[in-house]
Amino acid sequence: MYSLFDNLISRYAPDCTLAGRYAVHVTYTSLDHRDRYSDEFTLDIGVARDSGYVTEKTIHDVAEALEKLRDTVVSWTIGNGIRAYTVDAEAYEHKQIQAMRERLAQFSDAKDPAPEDSEP
């Protein structure tokens, strides 16, 4: 099967007379050879026609990518380095809730007239 796909490009040549589909019958046994199995498959070689392809990468490609990553990370440490901003979530949430309560209190104070301004 591996060599079949190695020559797939020649199958798409205009003068190729090979079939694009094959019916395959496979018979096999279990590891202990007690059970016998039989299956039928259809191999459709044409399914790959007009599809994209995947470029195979090697360990050399991985090394190049790591070198680029290293160069990028090194550039982060030039000057003042990486600055990190951390937040205490509970303190932040408490501060936000307190600010919201203060704004609501200001809003309700502005809406309600002062007691001395109202007439009996």
QUIQUIKA-V211645 format. One record per run of one state. SS is the DSSP state (H for helix, E for strand, C for the rest). FROM is the first residue (numbers start at 1). LEN is the number of residues. Records with the same first field share a line. If there is no record, write none. Layout:
SS: FROM-LEN / FROM-LEN
This chain:
C: 1-1 / 7-1 / 12-9 / 30-6 / 49-10 / 77-12 / 112-3 / 118-3
H: 2-5 / 8-4 / 45-4 / 59-18 / 89-23 / 115-3
E: 21-9 / 36-9
